[in-house]
Amino acid sequence: MTTTLKDKMEALSKPRRQKIGARAAELIAEEMSLRDLRQAHLLTQQRLGEVLGIGQESVSRLEKRSDLLISTLRSYVEAMGGRLQLVAEFPDRPPVVLTGLAALQTETPSGRPRRRPKARPSTKRDLPNR
């Protein structure tokens, strides 16, 4: 006869089951998708899109991606009021917080901050002839 997890859990005392449940909740909370993180902060895709200056559809696509630019991920986290840190973990050393990556996104090779190009007002010349 096979023993299920449910059978094992029922055989434990109530305090032990509660302790296991609490630890399981802690572990689940440590691993969140971008969608889970947004929902935990009680934000809609629409609202987050407004903060990021993109549409709701773009937020949805971003949350489904498995490969993001660090700058995109940083913007997403900062839009929720957080701060992104990258940590490298090695088996024989304590974790290392990676620094300097933010500077790569905000400075030019000369060390001067990058400036976004200003939006140019559209003129009649910019519109296609119909």
Protein Blocks (a to p, Z undefined) as FASTA:
>chain_A
ZZdfklmmmmpcfklmmmmmmmmmmmmmmpccfklmmmmnopafklmmmmnopafklmmm
mmmpcbdcfklmmmmmmmnopacddddddfkbccdddehklmmmmpcfkopacddddddd
ddfklpccZZ
